[in-house]
Amino acid sequence: MKLALGTVQFGIPYGVANSTGQVLESEVLSILNHAKSLSMDTLDTAIAYGESENCLGRVGVTDWNVITKLPEIPNNCPNLAEWIRASLQCSLNRLGISKVSALLLHRSSQLLDADKADLWPTLLQLKIEGLVDKIGVSIYTPEELTPLWPLFKLDLIQAPYNIFDRSLVESGWLQTMHINAVEVHVRSIFLQGLLFMSSRTRPKKFARFQPLFDRWDGWLKDNRISALQACILFALSEPRISRVVVGVDSLDQLKEISTATVDRQIDFPADIYSTDQKLINPSNWSSL
């Protein structure tokens, strides 16, 4: 199945709309079992989500493709290769697996740092040793790829993509990666739950974007479709995307998401989108 499970909720509360907090271990097992029954095979996590990885290791993920991310690398790291190896090995130990399907950099720009010349060779060596199948980066905007593309042969890119944020397509980068056989996974398809919220529940700091939200709410009503289904089908409708990462808080939520994947013909609106990074990049929300 094209959906992949994001596991940050398995360790810590996450997302602007999250009200349930950390998912209990028994619920995690139920979620994973049901996801397997839906032919889902990929888990997206991060080394920084230590509690999430511990939980996954206890319930067992040896039959999953696990993608993880290196945390931001400290400046002036005295032995970068050793730090990367230790970080990955701790992650493997917590997860109870011998290798990861992909290892991504949390901050892609660090590949270009002068004091991190050992970063790329170390990642390649981990791949040669079979500890990592694919090497890639997690990005916030497609523009991050411009300086990296001529220098590094990346296997996988993870990027935000949703009905408000179409920059991955509009920039031309999705097509470029498709032509060059680079695997693309997308996250933030619900914009951290913001796309589900009503004017009443949406934080007041987003009021400046009310006209866009009004068009979104009106389109949903006119097409008699839920925000959940619209967000999922929008992401799944792009054939050049390999995996769509969805985070869940409960088994019921996973069932609701899987039900929403039932195909239906939808003409998605061309005018409901934004290029404003203060809206489409959650890392900028604190400045609103």
Backbone torsions as a table, in degrees:
resi	resn	phi	psi	omega
1	MET	NA	145.0	-175.7
2	LYS	-69.9	-20.4	178.4
3	LEU	-75.1	143.7	172.6
4	ALA	-123.8	148.6	-178.9
5	LEU	-89.8	123.7	170.2
6	GLY	-88.3	134.1	-167.8
7	THR	-111.5	11.3	-177.9
8	VAL	-59.5	-35.1	-179.6
9	GLN	-65.1	-18.9	-179.9
10	PHE	-72.5	-9.2	-179.0
11	GLY	-123.9	-34.5	-176.8
12	ILE	-145.6	156.0	173.1
13	PRO	-62.9	145.0	-172.8
14	TYR	-154.6	142.5	173.0
15	GLY	95.6	146.5	-176.0
16	VAL	-64.0	-27.0	-177.4
17	ALA	-99.7	1.7	-177.1
18	ASN	-72.4	127.3	178.3
19	SER	-127.5	-1.6	-175.1
20	THR	-96.9	-20.6	-179.7
21	GLY	77.2	-157.2	-176.3
22	GLN	-64.2	140.1	-179.6
23	VAL	-84.3	133.1	179.9
24	LEU	-66.2	151.1	-176.4
25	GLU	-60.7	-39.0	178.8
26	SER	-63.3	-35.5	178.3
27	GLU	-71.7	-35.9	177.4
28	VAL	-59.9	-44.1	179.0
29	LEU	-61.3	-42.6	178.2
30	SER	-63.7	-40.3	178.8
31	ILE	-62.4	-47.3	-178.4
32	LEU	-64.5	-41.1	179.8
33	ASN	-63.5	-42.5	179.8
34	HIS	-69.4	-38.3	178.1
35	ALA	-60.6	-40.7	176.9
36	LYS	-61.3	-38.7	179.8
37	SER	-66.4	-20.0	177.8
38	LEU	-93.5	7.2	-179.3
39	SER	69.7	24.1	171.0
40	MET	-78.2	140.7	-175.0
41	ASP	-135.5	4.3	-172.8
42	THR	-126.2	132.8	175.0
43	LEU	-114.9	134.8	177.9
44	ASP	-112.1	119.6	-179.3
45	THR	-138.2	-165.6	178.4
46	ALA	-155.1	149.8	179.7
47	ILE	-60.7	-31.4	179.0
48	ALA	-68.4	-20.1	177.8
49	TYR	-87.0	59.6	-173.8
50	GLY	-55.9	-43.7	-179.6
51	GLU	-65.9	-36.2	176.7
52	SER	-62.7	-45.7	179.9
53	GLU	-64.5	-39.5	176.9
54	ASN	-60.0	-44.1	179.2
55	CYS	-62.3	-46.1	179.8
56	LEU	-62.7	-40.1	179.0
57	GLY	-63.0	-36.9	-179.1
58	ARG	-70.6	-37.3	-179.4
59	VAL	-82.9	-21.1	174.9
60	GLY	97.6	117.8	-180.0
61	VAL	-133.4	27.0	-176.8
62	THR	-66.2	-21.3	-179.7
63	ASP	-101.5	20.7	177.4
64	TRP	-113.0	153.3	167.8
65	ASN	-85.9	112.4	-175.2
66	VAL	-104.0	125.6	175.9
67	ILE	-109.8	129.5	179.2
68	THR	-131.4	167.5	-177.7
69	LYS	-125.2	138.6	170.6
70	LEU	-70.4	139.8	173.8
71	PRO	-68.7	170.8	176.7
72	GLU	-57.7	129.8	-176.0
73	ILE	-77.6	131.7	180.0
74	PRO	-61.6	145.3	175.3
75	ASN	-69.0	147.1	178.6
76	ASN	55.6	40.8	176.9
77	CYS	-63.8	122.5	-172.8
78	PRO	-63.6	-33.8	177.2
79	ASN	-140.0	89.8	-172.9
80	LEU	-62.7	-45.4	-178.8
81	ALA	-59.6	-42.1	-179.9
82	GLU	-66.4	-40.4	179.3
83	TRP	-62.5	-43.6	179.8
84	ILE	-63.9	-46.5	-179.6
85	ARG	-61.8	-43.7	-179.1
86	ALA	-65.0	-41.2	179.2
87	SER	-62.2	-46.8	179.9
88	LEU	-65.1	-43.3	-177.1
89	GLN	-64.8	-38.4	176.6
90	CYS	-62.5	-39.0	178.4
91	SER	-65.2	-44.9	178.5
92	LEU	-61.4	-40.5	179.4
93	ASN	-63.5	-44.4	179.3
94	ARG	-63.7	-40.4	-177.3
95	LEU	-78.5	-19.1	-178.6
96	GLY	71.8	35.0	179.6
97	ILE	-128.7	164.9	-175.8
98	SER	-98.1	-14.5	179.1
99	LYS	-159.1	164.8	174.5
100	VAL	-113.4	151.4	178.4
101	SER	-66.6	-36.2	177.2
102	ALA	-153.5	146.5	174.6
103	LEU	-119.8	120.3	-178.2
104	LEU	-110.5	151.0	172.5
105	LEU	-87.8	132.5	178.8
106	HIS	-70.6	-34.8	177.0
107	ARG	-120.2	101.7	-174.5
108	SER	-61.8	-31.8	-176.2
109	SER	-64.4	-18.3	-179.2
110	GLN	-67.6	-17.6	173.6
111	LEU	-62.4	-22.2	-176.3
112	LEU	-99.5	-4.0	-178.1
113	ASP	-67.8	135.4	-177.9
114	ALA	-63.0	-32.4	-177.5
115	ASP	-87.9	10.0	-179.2
116	LYS	-125.6	38.8	-178.3
117	ALA	-62.7	-24.6	-179.3
118	ASP	-82.1	-6.3	-173.6
119	LEU	-62.1	-57.1	-176.9
120	TRP	-64.4	-46.9	177.4
121	PRO	-57.6	-36.5	178.8
122	THR	-66.5	-42.5	177.5
123	LEU	-61.8	-42.3	178.1
124	LEU	-63.2	-38.7	179.8
125	GLN	-66.4	-39.3	176.6
126	LEU	-61.5	-36.0	177.2
127	LYS	-67.9	-43.5	178.0
128	ILE	-60.2	-38.4	-178.0
129	GLU	-78.0	-5.8	177.3
130	GLY	82.8	11.2	176.9
131	LEU	-81.5	-18.6	-178.3
132	VAL	-139.2	132.4	176.9
133	ASP	-84.6	-40.1	-176.4
134	LYS	-135.6	150.6	178.4
135	ILE	-117.5	137.6	179.4
136	GLY	-160.5	-169.3	179.9
137	VAL	-135.2	150.4	170.7
138	SER	-102.1	128.0	-175.9
139	ILE	-122.1	160.0	174.8
140	TYR	-99.7	-34.4	178.2
141	THR	-136.3	149.5	179.4
142	PRO	-60.8	-25.6	-179.0
143	GLU	-59.9	-23.0	177.7
144	GLU	-60.7	-24.6	-176.2
145	LEU	-76.9	-21.9	-172.9
146	THR	-55.5	-50.5	-179.8
147	PRO	-77.4	-18.7	-176.8
148	LEU	-83.6	-35.3	-169.2
149	TRP	-54.9	-44.7	-178.7
150	PRO	-72.6	-15.8	-170.1
151	LEU	-104.2	-27.1	-171.0
152	PHE	-132.6	135.8	177.5
153	LYS	-92.0	90.3	-176.9
154	LEU	-81.8	142.0	179.3
155	ASP	-90.9	-31.6	-171.3
156	LEU	-147.5	137.4	175.5
157	ILE	-122.4	133.3	171.3
158	GLN	-112.7	131.4	-174.0
159	ALA	-145.9	156.7	174.2
160	PRO	-72.1	147.7	178.0
161	TYR	-163.2	124.4	176.5
162	ASN	-160.0	177.8	-173.9
163	ILE	-63.9	-25.7	175.4
164	PHE	-83.9	-33.5	-176.2
165	ASP	-112.2	97.2	-178.1
166	ARG	-108.7	17.7	-173.4
167	SER	-61.0	-29.6	179.8
168	LEU	-60.0	-38.1	178.9
169	VAL	-83.7	-49.8	-173.8
170	GLU	-62.9	-29.0	179.5
171	SER	-74.6	-16.5	-176.2
172	GLY	89.4	-6.4	-175.8
173	TRP	-69.4	-33.3	179.5
174	LEU	-62.7	-42.3	178.3
175	GLN	-66.3	-40.4	178.2
176	THR	-60.3	-44.6	179.5
177	MET	-67.8	-37.7	178.4
178	HIS	-61.4	-45.6	-179.7
179	ILE	-62.1	-35.1	-176.7
180	ASN	-95.1	13.3	175.3
181	ALA	59.9	34.0	173.8
182	VAL	-91.0	126.2	-178.5
183	GLU	-71.4	137.3	-178.1
184	VAL	-121.9	124.4	172.7
185	HIS	-114.9	141.7	-179.9
186	VAL	-119.4	148.4	179.0
187	ARG	-129.8	-179.4	176.5
188	SER	58.2	35.2	-178.0
189	ILE	-71.2	-17.5	175.5
190	PHE	-103.3	5.5	-175.3
191	LEU	50.9	51.6	-179.7
192	GLN	54.1	34.6	176.6
193	GLY	87.8	-7.1	-178.0
194	LEU	-62.3	-33.2	-177.5
195	LEU	-71.9	-11.6	177.9
196	PHE	-92.0	-16.3	-167.6
197	MET	-83.8	145.1	177.0
198	SER	-86.5	170.4	177.2
199	SER	-59.7	-29.2	-178.6
200	ARG	-73.1	-37.1	-175.9
201	THR	-98.2	-16.1	-178.2
202	ARG	-70.5	133.5	179.0
203	PRO	-53.7	141.6	-174.2
204	LYS	-60.9	-24.0	-177.9
205	LYS	-66.3	-13.6	178.1
206	PHE	-92.2	7.0	-175.3
207	ALA	-59.6	-30.5	-177.9
208	ARG	-63.9	-19.0	-179.4
209	PHE	-100.1	15.6	-174.5
210	GLN	-55.6	-40.3	178.4
211	PRO	-57.7	-38.4	177.7
212	LEU	-67.3	-44.2	178.1
213	PHE	-64.1	-34.6	177.8
214	ASP	-64.3	-41.1	177.8
215	ARG	-64.9	-40.2	178.8
216	TRP	-62.4	-50.0	-179.3
217	ASP	-62.8	-38.9	179.1
218	GLY	-66.2	-40.2	178.9
219	TRP	-65.4	-41.9	177.8
220	LEU	-59.3	-45.0	-178.7
221	LYS	-66.0	-44.0	-178.8
222	ASP	-63.4	-33.0	-176.8
223	ASN	-97.7	2.2	177.5
224	ARG	49.9	53.5	-179.5
225	ILE	-135.0	144.6	178.3
226	SER	-77.4	156.4	176.4
227	ALA	-60.5	-38.4	179.4
228	LEU	-58.4	-52.9	-177.1
229	GLN	-65.9	-39.5	-180.0
230	ALA	-61.9	-44.6	-180.0
231	CYS	-62.7	-44.2	-178.3
232	ILE	-67.2	-47.9	-177.5
233	LEU	-67.5	-31.9	176.1
234	PHE	-60.5	-47.0	-179.2
235	ALA	-69.1	-42.3	-177.9
236	LEU	-69.3	-21.6	-176.4
237	SER	-75.5	-11.7	-179.8
238	GLU	-89.3	106.2	-173.4
239	PRO	-67.9	-18.3	-177.9
240	ARG	-82.7	-3.6	177.0
241	ILE	-94.0	129.3	-177.1
242	SER	-84.8	-41.2	-178.4
243	ARG	-139.6	141.9	176.7
244	VAL	-113.9	112.9	-174.9
245	VAL	-84.2	125.0	177.0
246	VAL	-125.1	133.5	174.6
247	GLY	-95.8	143.6	179.4
248	VAL	-129.8	150.6	178.4
249	ASP	-102.3	-14.8	-173.8
250	SER	-161.0	164.7	175.3
251	LEU	-62.5	-41.0	179.7
252	ASP	-60.3	-38.5	179.4
253	GLN	-66.6	-39.6	176.5
254	LEU	-62.1	-41.8	178.4
255	LYS	-63.2	-39.3	178.6
256	GLU	-64.6	-40.7	179.2
257	ILE	-65.4	-44.6	-179.0
258	SER	-64.6	-36.5	176.9
259	THR	-64.2	-35.3	-177.9
260	ALA	-71.2	-12.6	179.9
261	THR	-80.2	-5.7	178.3
262	VAL	-58.1	124.2	-171.2
263	ASP	-67.9	141.1	171.3
264	ARG	-151.6	150.3	-178.1
265	GLN	-73.1	120.0	179.4
266	ILE	-135.4	132.5	171.1
267	ASP	-97.1	102.6	-176.8
268	PHE	-72.0	140.0	-174.7
269	PRO	-68.3	136.8	-179.1
270	ALA	-80.5	-17.9	-173.1
271	ASP	-101.4	2.6	-180.0
272	ILE	-102.3	87.9	178.7
273	TYR	-163.0	170.7	178.4
274	SER	-144.2	148.8	172.1
275	THR	-111.7	6.1	-178.3
276	ASP	-79.2	112.3	-177.4
277	GLN	-65.4	-19.8	177.1
278	LYS	-69.7	-22.0	177.5
279	LEU	-98.6	-49.8	-169.8
280	ILE	-83.7	-11.2	177.1
281	ASN	-111.0	101.5	-176.4
282	PRO	-56.4	-22.9	179.1
283	SER	-67.0	-14.3	179.4
284	ASN	-97.5	-3.0	-174.1
285	TRP	-63.4	-29.7	-177.9
286	SER	-65.6	-18.9	-179.4
287	SER	-89.7	-3.9	179.9
288	LEU	-72.6	NA	NA
